[in-house]
Amino acid sequence: MDAPAGGRLDSINVSRGGVPKRPVAEAAITADGVEGDRQRDRRFHGGPERAVTLFSTERIAAMQAEGHPIAPGTTGENLTVSGIDWTRATPGARLEIGEVRLEITRYTTPCANITASFAGGDIARVAQKVNPGWSRLCARVLVPGQVRVGDSVKLLDPTAEHGGVA
């Protein structure tokens, strides 16, 4: 199968706790998450299986077109990416972002903290069970490193040996 053109890291978002997360030009990613990012409630956010949260630039743009006041970082994602098939970014899939490699562990569960990003407070707009393929994603860090806005993003084939591109 031919490799897709690939994607791009459009935004790196961090905060000292809570949302919105604000953009930075670059950051180190470790097993603990994105440098400079903190979570208010570690029972529900962060940790090795939820070290990094990702979302799709295209999904954000589509929701903006629907009238939602969402923007990169307002729903708490650390990395906003474009140019990959978001419906194939599922638990078990791996992403290569610059020198970093991540494995998607789960879909995020929307919480009341992101209400301001949605018209009428409709956080279910990004609930996987209600709108499959529109959720933010959590990931564990397989290979740490530095990421910069503009880095290439590749969705890797989870069945291929040695990280083949899907």
C-alpha positions in Angstrom: 0.0 0.0 0.0 1.3 3.5 -0.8 2.1 5.7 2.2 -0.2 8.7 2.7 1.2 12.2 2.3 1.1 12.4 6.1 0.1 15.1 8.5 1.4 18.1 10.4 1.6 19.2 14.0 -0.4 22.4 14.0 -0.4 23.3 17.7 1.3 22.3 20.9 -0.9 23.3 23.9 0.0 23.5 27.6 -1.4 25.0 30.8 -0.6 25.2 34.5 -3.9 23.3 35.1 -7.2 23.3 33.3 -8.4 24.7 30.1 -7.9 26.4 27.8 -4.3 25.2 27.1 -2.2 27.9 25.4 0.1 27.4 22.4 3.8 27.0 22.6 6.2 26.7 19.6 8.0 23.5 20.9 8.1 21.2 23.9 9.7 18.0 25.2 7.5 15.0 25.5 8.3 12.4 28.1 6.6 9.4 29.6 5.0 11.9 32.0 3.5 14.1 29.3 4.2 17.4 27.6 6.8 19.7 29.3 5.1 22.7 30.9 1.7 21.1 31.1 -0.1 20.3 34.3 -3.5 18.8 35.1 -5.7 19.9 38.0 -7.2 16.5 38.8 -4.7 13.6 38.2 -7.5 11.0 38.9 -9.0 11.8 35.5 -6.1 13.4 33.6 -2.5 12.6 33.0 -0.5 9.6 34.0 1.4 7.1 31.8 -1.7 5.9 29.8 -3.0 9.5 29.3 0.4 11.3 29.0 -0.6 13.2 25.9 -4.0 14.2 24.5 -4.5 14.7 20.8 -7.1 16.3 18.6 -7.7 16.9 14.9 -7.5 20.4 13.3 -10.0 19.3 10.7 -12.5 18.2 13.4 -12.1 21.6 15.2 -12.7 23.5 11.9 -15.8 21.4 11.2 -17.2 22.2 14.6 -16.4 25.9 14.2 -18.4 25.8 11.0 -21.3 24.4 13.0 -21.1 27.4 15.3 -19.1 26.0 18.2 -16.5 28.4 19.8 -13.9 25.6 19.9 -10.3 26.3 19.0 -6.9 24.5 19.4 -6.3 23.8 23.1 -9.7 24.8 24.4 -10.8 21.2 25.0 -7.5 20.4 26.7 -5.6 18.6 24.0 -1.8 18.9 24.0 -1.2 18.3 20.3 -3.5 19.4 17.5 -2.7 17.6 14.3 -3.9 17.8 10.7 -3.7 15.6 7.6 -4.3 12.2 9.0 -7.4 10.0 8.8 -8.9 10.7 12.2 -11.3 7.8 11.9 -8.2 5.5 11.8 -6.6 7.1 14.9 -8.0 4.5 17.3 -6.8 2.8 20.5 -3.7 0.7 19.6 -2.7 2.9 16.6 0.7 4.6 16.8 1.6 8.0 15.7 5.0 9.4 14.8 5.3 13.1 15.4 8.8 14.4 14.6 11.1 12.2 16.7 8.3 11.2 19.1 6.3 8.0 18.9 2.9 7.7 20.7 0.4 4.8 21.1 -3.2 5.8 21.4 -4.6 4.2 24.5 -8.2 5.4 24.6 -10.8 8.0 23.6 -11.2 10.8 26.1 -14.4 11.3 28.0 -15.7 14.9 27.8 -16.2 16.7 31.1 -17.8 19.9 32.2 -14.5 21.8 32.1 -14.8 22.0 28.3 -18.4 23.3 28.1 -17.3 26.8 26.9 -16.0 25.2 23.7 -19.5 24.1 22.5 -22.6 25.9 21.5 -25.2 25.2 24.2 -22.5 23.5 26.3 -22.9 20.4 24.1 -19.8 18.5 25.3 -21.3 15.2 23.8 -20.3 16.6 20.4 -16.8 15.1 21.1 -18.1 11.9 22.9 -17.0 8.8 21.1 -20.2 6.9 22.0 -22.4 9.7 20.7 -20.3 10.9 17.7 -17.8 8.2 16.7 -14.7 9.5 15.1 -15.0 13.0 16.8 -13.3 12.3 20.1 -10.1 13.6 21.4 -7.5 10.8 22.1 -5.2 9.9 24.9 -1.8 8.4 24.2 1.2 6.8 26.0 4.7 7.8 25.0 6.7 5.1 23.4 9.7 7.2 22.3 10.2 10.6 24.0 11.7 13.6 22.4 11.2 17.2 21.3 8.3 18.3 19.1 7.9 21.6 17.2 4.9 23.1 15.4 5.2 22.1 11.8 6.7 18.6 12.5 5.4 15.8 10.3 2.8 13.5 11.7 2.4 9.9 10.5 -0.3 7.4 11.5 1.6 4.1 11.6 0.0 0.7 10.8 -0.5 -1.1 14.1 -0.1 -4.5 12.4 3.1 -3.8 10.6 6.4 -5.0 12.1 8.9 -2.2 12.8 6.3 0.6 12.5 5.2 0.5 8.9 3.1 3.5 7.6 -0.6 2.8 7.1 
